[in-house]
Amino acid sequence: MTHQHPKGTRDFFPAEFAALHHIEDAWRTASINAGFEEIEGPTFEHLNLYTVKSGEGIVSELFSFKRAGGDVDYALRPEFTPTLARMAAAKGRSLSLPTKWFGIPSHFRAERPQRGRLREFKQWNVDLLGIDAPSADAEIIATAVAALATLGLTSDDVVVRISHRSVVTSMLLEGGLDESQLDQALALLDKKEKMDDAAFATKLEEAGLPSSAFAQFDGDAVVSHPGLDILQTELERWGVSDWCAFDFSIVRGLAYYTGIVFEIHERSGAERAIAGGGRYDKLIEMFGGPSCPAVGFGMGDVVLSLVLKDKGLLEDGDTYLPTPEVFVVSASDEGDALLPSIVASLRTSGIHARQSYKATRNVGKLVTEATKAKAKHVIILGGELEQGNVVIKNLESGKQIELALDAVVEHFS
């Protein structure tokens, strides 16, 4: 009987995990450099944390469960913003504002796996609480851009498509939509890019929505809005305006967004959104906390990895594996006895040291093993031990020296 990982999940062997850590390192560095502090929450929450805003319909999208014999419903987290809002609400007025938090947790969604979308994934979440101004929106976007730039992407590769929920709502109403149809219209508009024109027209007809209200989203709509004008200035001040474009077909499907919303896309449109976010000024209050403006985004590793690979910016995972400073091999009986204590002393001194587990005494084969491990140096415990010495070979230059055994650790420290 063979066992495979569940559909929509991934096994991370060392090389694949190293590639993921390469991305996470860029996320974490961008966050810390921008003054955000890392947080984490539980992998699962009470189910009503998600239904309180989105309704019971969201349950079909979640991995929900009851503990055996229990009567409380739980769900694996599909996103982090509700957890963050709950945590902020729990702090209440003791929360020092502005608060800048980030996290890189695992998330779970019970949906059909497809390219760029899995049932389990890592997501970078960055949130700024307590500032009700476009400057905060721009700083959040600049933080996302900083990570993408660190990974080698440029404004020629990706674009931050920015919209505003109030502007989109006004455009729909002015296009002939009734206010009672807004929620349905926003949900459809959010999915418009994923359908061809005929499929979208069919959906509008089925929903009884006038197609005229959506025609204005097919081109580059020019809209005047004070908040957007200020945001444009702030984006220029943060040096990321070249990465950004206003696009009012972006609405973001989550109902808790209250103002600016944005998505980051690969410019050719070949992949799903790399990231998405916006302003959610009412959410913390909804979970029992004080009124608190907030803005943030989430960036998943799945689509980002696809984009980086397509651009030649994510190498084979072996490239990112840690490499040893020292590789210790034995070519003598005395060396066999000393090898563990030498390796232990090097590691105790903070040196990345590995050893050979091969029984061979063939120095050539042992040095080849050290080279394959991409070690910088190899320590050979051979006949020189009779004089109290070892051979140290620099695998980059090919040069080697003899050194007293008791001076090895100091040499590498």
C-alpha atoms as one frame of an Amber mdcrd trajectory, in Angstrom:
protein
   0.000   0.000   0.000   1.407   3.409  -0.957   0.547   6.690   0.713   0.633
  10.086  -0.969   0.277  13.590   0.377  -3.318  14.891   0.244  -4.370  16.572
  -2.984  -3.600  20.276  -2.958  -0.734  19.971  -0.461   3.026  19.672  -0.914
   5.935  17.695   0.500   8.979  19.873   1.101  12.208  17.933   0.807  15.389
  19.834   1.815  15.910  21.538  -1.561  12.253  22.579  -1.937  12.179  23.822
   1.646  15.351  25.838   1.071  13.700  27.545  -1.915  10.670  28.387   0.228
  12.953  29.798   2.925  14.628  31.959   0.265  11.245  33.590  -0.380  10.398
  33.789   3.317  13.758  35.461   4.022  12.891  38.236   1.550   9.471  38.651
   3.188  10.872  38.722   6.706  13.700  41.123   5.826  11.331  43.570   4.098
   8.998  43.464   7.114  11.679  43.991   9.744  13.421  46.732   7.754  10.065
  48.559   7.592   9.537  48.298  11.350   6.963  45.489  11.439   7.071  42.947
  14.281   6.313  39.257  13.783   3.239  37.597  15.289   1.548  34.215  15.016
  -1.843  32.807  15.954  -3.461  29.368  16.145  -3.659  27.168  13.073  -7.396
  26.767  13.698 -10.009  29.188  15.038 -13.622  29.050  16.130 -15.697  28.770
  12.979 -17.756  31.846  13.824 -14.632  33.995  13.501 -15.096  33.590   9.735
 -18.903  33.389   9.514 -19.525  36.539  11.596 -18.670  38.696   8.594 -18.910
  36.413   5.569 -21.995  34.401   6.555 -22.590  30.647   6.553 -21.811  30.398
   2.847 -18.095  30.558   3.583 -18.214  27.228   5.451 -18.047  25.280   2.174
 -14.681  26.939   1.481 -13.177  25.939   4.841 -11.810  22.827   6.465 -14.188
  22.864   9.427 -14.593  20.254  12.149 -15.863  19.400  15.620 -13.691  17.778
  18.264 -14.847  14.227  18.926 -17.480  14.460  21.615 -17.425  18.252  21.530
 -20.058  20.760  20.500 -17.835  23.624  19.281 -17.162  24.188  15.573 -13.625
  24.996  14.471 -11.988  25.755  11.135  -8.435  25.702   9.839  -7.539  29.300
   9.038  -8.058  30.252   5.386  -6.541  33.710   5.911  -4.879  35.645   8.729
  -6.719  38.980   8.870  -9.588  37.748  11.111  -7.030  36.280  13.545  -5.095
  39.536  13.549  -8.283  41.529  14.148  -9.233  39.208  17.004  -5.784  39.602
  18.562  -5.917  43.385  18.219  -9.415  43.446  19.726  -8.191  41.348  22.677
  -5.557  44.006  23.427  -8.274  46.664  23.387  -7.165  50.161  24.251  -3.875
  48.856  25.646  -2.741  48.328  22.045  -0.101  50.932  21.302  -0.870  52.717
  18.035   0.314  52.688  15.391   0.878  48.924  15.514   2.839  47.239  12.741
   2.568  43.439  12.624   3.540  40.764  10.131   3.372  36.979   9.990   4.219
  34.090   7.658   1.738  31.392   8.710   0.314  28.374   6.900  -3.245  28.650
   5.567  -5.841  26.145   4.385  -8.684  26.374   1.878 -11.116  23.577   1.011
 -11.358  24.246  -2.694 -10.413  22.605  -5.957  -6.636  22.718  -6.408  -5.444
  24.352  -9.616  -2.435  26.200 -10.938  -1.468  28.891  -8.453  -4.010  27.770
  -5.859  -3.523  24.938  -3.367  -5.353  23.732  -0.285  -2.366  24.441   1.952
   0.045  27.316   1.403   2.294  29.830   3.113   1.247  33.479   3.107   3.045
  36.647   4.138   0.681  38.993   5.972   1.570  42.607   6.740  -0.756  44.974
   8.614  -0.547  48.557   9.852  -3.095  49.553  12.502  -3.980  53.008  13.777
  -3.299  55.352  10.856  -6.231  56.557   8.758  -4.305  58.155   5.911  -3.085
  57.300   2.399   0.483  57.457   3.761  -0.184  54.158   5.558  -1.625  52.604
   2.399   1.483  53.665   0.472   3.845  52.316   3.137   2.092  48.945   3.059
   2.404  48.792  -0.740   6.061  49.892  -0.540   6.789  47.051   1.900   5.352
  44.502  -0.536   7.352  46.024  -3.390  10.567  45.909  -1.310  10.288  42.124
  -0.945   9.546  41.628  -4.647  12.538  43.777  -5.579  14.773  41.779  -3.229
  13.700  38.631  -5.079  14.757  40.235  -8.374  11.419  41.403  -9.782  11.034
  44.883 -11.277   8.193  47.196 -12.212   8.471  45.756 -15.719   7.559  42.349
 -14.305   4.716  43.126 -11.912   2.138  45.841 -11.285   0.204  46.892  -8.183
  -3.356  47.443  -9.415  -5.115  49.854  -7.052  -8.815  50.585  -6.663 -11.248
  51.969  -4.071 -14.391  50.208  -2.893 -16.372  53.476  -2.606 -15.362  54.566
  -6.105 -16.364  51.209  -7.598 -19.684  51.302  -5.727 -20.411  54.798  -7.057
 -19.548  53.731 -10.590 -21.966  50.798 -10.389 -24.789  52.923  -8.989 -24.236
  55.614 -11.604 -24.292  52.865 -14.244 -27.871  52.008 -13.353 -27.475  49.405
 -10.621 -29.893  49.285  -7.717 -28.316  49.504  -4.245 -29.836  46.149  -3.293
 -27.797  44.543  -6.089 -24.425  45.870  -4.952 -23.133  42.839  -3.030 -23.935
  40.500  -5.912 -22.471  42.930  -8.433 -19.210  43.348  -6.494 -18.845  39.563
  -6.166 -19.289  39.139  -9.931 -16.951  42.005 -10.782 -14.306  40.393  -8.578
 -14.504  37.257 -10.763 -14.768  39.071 -14.107 -11.137  38.579 -15.137 -11.407
  34.834 -14.649 -14.247  34.559 -17.230 -14.510  35.239 -20.928 -16.974  37.915
 -22.073 -19.696  35.423 -22.952 -19.529  33.654 -19.571 -19.606  36.980 -17.733
 -22.615  38.155 -19.773 -24.398  34.905 -18.905 -23.718  35.422 -15.199 -25.080
  38.980 -15.382 -28.222  37.773 -17.104 -28.737  35.013 -14.550 -28.345  37.529
 -11.732 -30.635  40.064 -13.391 -27.914  42.726 -13.461 -27.739  45.333 -16.252
 -24.651  44.882 -18.434 -24.493  48.666 -18.943 -23.361  49.096 -15.332 -20.235
  47.020 -16.022 -19.244  48.386 -19.429 -17.232  51.201 -17.811 -14.838  48.633
 -16.272 -13.677  47.354 -19.662 -11.436  50.332 -20.370  -9.144  52.651 -18.433
 -11.665  54.585 -16.419 -10.570  58.052 -15.305 -11.947  58.863 -11.880 -11.312
  61.833  -9.635 -11.249  61.026  -5.938  -9.422  63.066  -3.242  -8.098  59.983
  -1.460  -6.686  58.538  -4.669  -5.016  61.809  -5.607  -3.300  61.906  -2.213
  -2.353  58.233  -2.503  -0.714  58.890  -5.883   1.426  61.586  -4.256   2.344
  59.249  -1.385   3.296  56.453  -3.786   5.623  58.876  -5.533   7.162  59.871
  -2.200   7.760  56.218  -1.331   9.383  55.668  -4.712   6.968  52.977  -5.909
   4.656  54.866  -8.264   6.269  53.139 -11.273   5.053  49.843  -9.848   1.441
  51.038  -9.490  -1.603  51.684 -11.667  -5.207  52.564 -10.808  -7.601  49.886
 -12.036 -11.254  50.017 -10.938 -11.999  46.471 -12.009 -10.231  45.453  -8.779
 -12.743  45.111  -5.930 -11.452  42.235  -3.757 -14.145  39.754  -2.825 -13.869
  39.975   0.954 -16.631  42.090   2.419 -14.550  43.625   5.222 -12.645  46.002
   2.921 -13.737  49.614   3.390 -11.602  51.788   1.123  -8.424  51.326  -0.875
  -8.005  47.803  -2.272  -5.176  46.470  -4.413  -3.796  43.369  -6.073  -0.299
  42.659  -7.333  -0.188  40.924 -10.703   2.432  39.679 -13.115   2.145  42.216
 -15.962   1.313  39.704 -18.693  -1.663  38.451 -16.687  -0.495  34.863 -17.092
  -0.954  34.029 -13.390  -3.399  34.706 -10.583  -2.780  37.648  -8.266   0.546
  37.464  -6.412  -0.882  39.437  -3.499  -4.007  41.289  -2.438  -4.999  43.680
   0.292  -6.605  46.910   1.275  -8.105  48.977   4.056 -10.417  47.352   6.632
 -11.279  50.106   9.117 -14.278  48.388  10.779 -13.055  44.833  11.321 -11.338
  45.185  14.714 -14.389  46.967  16.094 -16.587  44.151  14.763 -14.645  41.670
  16.911 -15.218  43.684  20.062 -12.210  45.985  19.943 -12.056  49.777  19.757
 -12.593  51.617  16.499  -9.262  51.330  14.705  -8.263  52.083  11.116  -6.219
  49.318   9.507  -4.649  48.391   6.201  -2.775  45.276   5.139  -2.118  42.619
   2.534  -1.441  38.916   2.078   1.050  37.424  -0.388   1.043  33.666  -0.995
   4.104  31.630  -1.894   2.450  29.535  -4.640   1.832  32.150  -7.348   4.953
  34.089  -6.401   7.068  30.951  -6.900   5.535  30.407 -10.347   6.302  33.994
 -11.372   9.871  33.841 -10.057  10.526  30.561 -11.882   9.058  31.965 -15.090
  11.408  34.952 -14.840  14.432  32.758 -14.052  14.649  34.256 -10.557  14.070
  31.104  -8.494  16.866  28.630  -8.979  16.978  24.933  -8.206  16.423  24.457
  -4.489  19.915  22.982  -4.030  21.260  26.492  -4.639  19.695  27.707  -1.387
  20.748  24.802   0.844  23.189  25.790   3.614  26.764  24.778   2.881  29.328
  23.691   5.493  32.394  25.668   6.406  34.222  22.451   7.251  33.883  18.807
   6.220  35.824  16.356   8.410  36.982  12.995   7.030  39.033  10.181   8.498
  41.690   8.160   6.689  43.125   6.333   9.719  42.150   4.365  12.823  43.263
   7.223  15.050  41.194   9.588  12.919  38.100   7.446  13.442  38.483   7.830
  17.198  39.075  11.590  17.082  36.516  12.563  14.441  33.440  12.926  16.739
  35.228  15.149  19.263  36.686  17.393  16.523  33.296  17.813  14.855  31.655
  18.477  18.232  34.266  21.132  19.131  33.772  22.912  15.810  29.986  22.913
  16.201  30.217  24.128  19.805  32.215  27.085  18.502  29.398  27.956  16.076
  31.033  26.511  12.980  28.923  24.623  10.427  30.785  21.307  10.380  29.809
  18.038   8.725  31.488  14.670   8.604  31.825  11.660   6.347  30.007   8.491
   7.336  31.784   6.407   4.691  34.004   3.484   5.715  36.502   4.106   2.915
  40.018   5.356   3.679  40.491   6.590   0.111  41.336  10.255   0.555  40.385
  11.118  -3.013  36.878   9.711  -2.588  36.507  11.460   0.796  37.558  14.820
  -0.637  35.118  14.323  -3.518  32.360  13.786  -0.971  33.304  17.064   0.750
  33.272  18.840  -2.608  29.784  17.514  -3.414  28.608  18.864  -0.051  29.904
  22.295  -1.242  32.132  22.596   1.821  34.712  25.381   1.855  37.342  23.287
   3.615  38.034  19.642   4.328  39.912  18.424   7.397  41.703  15.140   6.733
  42.496  12.988   9.761  45.252  10.790   8.349  48.792   9.692   9.055  49.781
  13.221  10.091  48.024  12.548  13.418  51.147  10.629  14.505  52.850  14.034
  14.710  49.714  15.628  16.267  48.744  17.329  12.997  45.864  17.300  10.532
  45.655  18.354   6.873  43.314  21.228   5.990  42.503  21.703   2.319  40.804
  24.794   0.913  38.397  23.368  -1.648  38.018  26.718  -3.436  41.717  27.399
  -4.013  43.020  23.830  -3.824  45.732  24.839  -1.350  46.356  22.754   1.757
  48.270  23.122   5.000  49.248  21.016   7.983  48.045  22.318  11.333  48.343
  21.151  14.914  45.227  19.273  16.005  44.710  21.508  19.048  44.743  24.636
  16.827  41.977  23.540  14.441  39.027  25.150  16.195  40.872  28.450  16.715
  41.909  28.419  13.039  38.309  28.335  11.871  36.978  30.633  14.595
